[in-house]
Amino acid sequence: ARRITKEKIVPLAEAFRKMGSPVIHAPSPEVAVFYPEFLPRLDPGPAAAPPDPAWPPGEFRPRTGAFAEWALPAEPEDKRWQEIIDNWRIADAMQPQPGDVVVRTGGELHQVLKERKILWIFYVGFAANICVLRRNYGMFAMRDRGYGTVLVRDATTALEVADTVDGETLCAHSVITAERDIGYSVSAAELLDACVKSAARPEPRAGGDSGIGRTTRPSK
């Protein structure tokens, strides 16, 4: 992740800033609050549709009471992991810069994009198979809101398990999911080249269209 951040994500962020396109950071909501000066001053709206209080039953959701036998095994307390979580922040190399935005929810991201008339979202960061695809500001959710979504396929990596880590199989599957089920992918080099060309263009098109969307395509 450190290597990808330094070699792929930081150059892209700098290129987007140079051409006047926003860099939007979407860490976990509990991390986002540590960057109050970058949070949008907008009504975020609902993050996602709230659950129906009538169904499923209240005890079923946490698998308690009559449904306790179906609860997942309780993991032992991991103090080191909790310490990592408590001290999580945006990576040093990608600290928000003046003009950047930090969002906490999909509703907040939508409001930022709506205010700035932005149609396309380019996703970089971690983890490909969890936050990038599945948070309420991830690719599935923002596709469902009607946006164009593009995964920068070599500017992310997944949380792997023992059987997949050597071949980075879950990351590869996440890229395929993005291309097959959600939107598009692009390489960091292709996107960076498009940014450079867009920044050199004398008159950007209205409506926030940098022209970058034309470079995106599903991988073969």
C-alpha positions in Angstrom: 0.0 0.0 0.0 2.8 2.4 0.8 4.5 1.7 -2.5 1.2 2.1 -4.5 0.5 5.3 -2.6 3.9 6.8 -3.4 4.3 5.6 -7.0 0.7 5.7 -8.3 -1.7 7.7 -6.1 0.4 10.7 -5.2 1.3 11.6 -8.8 -2.3 11.3 -9.8 -3.5 13.5 -7.0 -0.9 16.1 -7.9 -2.0 15.9 -11.6 -5.7 16.4 -10.7 -4.9 19.4 -8.5 -2.8 20.9 -11.3 -5.6 20.7 -13.8 -8.2 22.0 -11.3 -10.1 18.8 -10.6 -10.9 18.0 -7.0 -9.1 15.4 -4.9 -11.7 13.9 -2.6 -10.5 11.8 0.4 -12.9 9.2 1.7 -11.4 7.6 4.8 -13.5 5.7 7.3 -15.9 8.2 8.9 -14.2 7.9 12.3 -10.9 9.0 10.6 -12.5 11.8 8.5 -13.4 13.8 11.6 -9.7 14.4 12.3 -9.7 16.7 9.2 -12.5 19.2 10.1 -11.0 22.0 7.9 -11.4 19.8 4.8 -14.9 18.6 5.5 -17.6 20.1 3.1 -19.9 22.7 4.6 -22.9 21.0 3.0 -26.0 19.0 4.2 -24.7 15.4 3.6 -28.1 13.9 3.3 -28.6 10.2 4.1 -25.5 8.0 3.8 -27.6 5.1 2.7 -31.2 3.8 3.0 -32.0 3.2 6.7 -33.0 -0.3 7.7 -36.7 -1.1 8.1 -37.3 -1.2 11.9 -40.1 -3.8 11.5 -38.1 -6.4 9.7 -35.8 -8.3 10.1 -36.5 -8.6 13.9 -34.3 -6.5 16.2 -32.6 -9.6 17.8 -31.9 -11.2 14.4 -29.6 -8.4 13.2 -27.0 -8.8 15.9 -27.8 -12.5 16.3 -28.8 -12.2 19.9 -31.7 -13.7 22.0 -33.6 -16.4 20.1 -31.1 -16.1 17.2 -27.8 -16.2 19.3 -26.9 -19.7 18.0 -26.3 -18.3 14.5 -23.9 -15.6 15.7 -20.4 -15.6 14.2 -17.7 -16.8 16.6 -16.5 -14.1 18.9 -12.9 -13.1 18.1 -10.6 -12.7 21.1 -9.6 -9.1 22.0 -6.6 -7.9 19.9 -5.2 -4.9 21.7 -2.6 -4.3 19.1 -5.2 -4.2 16.3 -7.4 -1.9 18.4 -4.4 0.4 18.9 -3.9 0.5 15.1 -7.5 1.3 14.5 -7.5 4.1 17.2 -4.5 5.7 15.5 -5.5 5.3 11.8 -5.1 8.4 9.8 -4.8 9.3 6.1 -1.4 8.2 4.8 1.4 10.8 5.4 2.1 11.0 1.6 -1.6 11.7 0.9 -2.4 14.2 3.6 -5.2 16.6 2.4 -4.0 19.8 0.7 -5.7 23.1 0.3 -8.5 22.7 -2.1 -9.0 19.0 -1.3 -12.2 17.7 0.3 -12.7 14.9 2.9 -16.0 13.1 3.0 -17.6 10.8 5.5 -20.6 9.3 3.7 -22.0 8.6 0.2 -24.6 11.4 0.8 -21.8 13.8 1.5 -19.8 12.8 -1.6 -23.0 13.2 -3.7 -23.5 16.7 -2.4 -19.9 17.7 -3.2 -20.2 16.2 -6.7 -23.6 17.9 -7.3 -22.3 21.3 -6.2 -19.3 21.0 -8.5 -21.2 19.5 -11.4 -19.0 16.4 -11.5 -20.1 13.2 -13.3 -17.1 10.9 -13.2 -15.4 9.5 -10.1 -11.9 7.9 -10.4 -11.2 5.5 -7.5 -7.8 4.9 -6.0 -6.8 3.6 -2.6 -7.6 0.7 -0.3 -9.0 -1.9 0.1 -10.2 -2.8 -3.4 -12.5 -5.5 -2.2 -14.0 -3.6 0.7 -14.1 0.2 0.9 -13.5 0.9 -2.8 -16.3 -1.3 -4.0 -18.7 -1.5 -1.1 -18.8 1.5 1.2 -21.7 3.9 0.8 -19.4 6.1 -1.1 -17.8 3.2 -3.0 -18.2 2.2 -6.6 -21.4 0.2 -6.3 -23.2 2.9 -4.3 -22.2 5.8 -6.5 -23.0 3.8 -9.6 -26.5 3.4 -8.2 -26.7 7.1 -7.7 -26.1 7.5 -11.4 -22.4 8.5 -11.6 -19.7 7.2 -13.9 -17.2 5.2 -11.9 -13.7 4.2 -12.9 -11.2 2.1 -10.9 -7.6 2.9 -11.4 -6.7 -0.8 -11.4 -3.0 -0.5 -10.4 -3.6 2.2 -7.8 -5.3 -0.1 -5.3 -4.8 -3.5 -3.6 -7.1 -5.8 -1.7 -7.2 -7.4 1.7 -6.1 -10.9 0.8 -6.3 -14.1 2.8 -3.8 -16.9 3.2 -4.9 -18.8 0.1 -4.9 -15.7 -2.2 -2.1 -13.4 -1.0 0.7 -14.8 -3.2 -1.2 -14.2 -6.4 -3.2 -11.2 -5.2 -6.3 -13.0 -6.4 -8.8 -10.9 -4.5 -7.4 -7.7 -6.0 -7.7 -9.2 -9.5 -11.3 -10.2 -8.8 -12.1 -6.7 -7.5 -10.8 -5.2 -10.8 -12.9 -7.7 -12.8 -16.0 -6.9 -10.7 -15.4 -3.2 -11.3 -15.2 -3.7 -15.0 -17.9 -6.3 -15.4 -20.6 -5.2 -12.9 -20.0 -1.5 -12.2 -18.2 0.7 -14.7 -14.7 0.9 -16.1 -11.0 0.7 -15.2 -8.0 2.5 -16.4 -4.3 2.3 -15.6 -2.5 5.0 -13.6 -0.3 5.7 -16.6 -3.2 6.2 -18.9 -5.0 8.4 -16.5 -1.9 10.5 -15.7 -1.3 11.0 -19.4 -4.9 12.2 -19.8 -4.5 14.6 -16.9 -1.4 16.1 -18.4 -3.1 16.6 -21.7 -6.2 18.1 -20.0 -4.1 20.5 -18.0 -2.5 21.7 -21.1 -5.8 22.4 -22.9 -6.5 26.2 -22.8 -10.2 26.1 -22.2 -11.7 23.2 -20.1 -15.2 22.2 -21.1 -18.1 23.3 -19.0 -19.8 21.1 -16.5 -16.6 19.7 -14.9 -15.8 17.4 -17.9 -12.0 17.2 -18.1 -12.2 14.8 -21.0 -10.6 12.1 -19.0 -13.6 9.9 -19.2 -12.9 9.2 -22.8 -9.7 7.4 -21.9 -11.4 4.8 -19.7 -12.2 1.3 -21.0 -12.7 -2.2 -19.6 -9.5 -4.2 -19.6 -9.3 -7.1 -22.0 
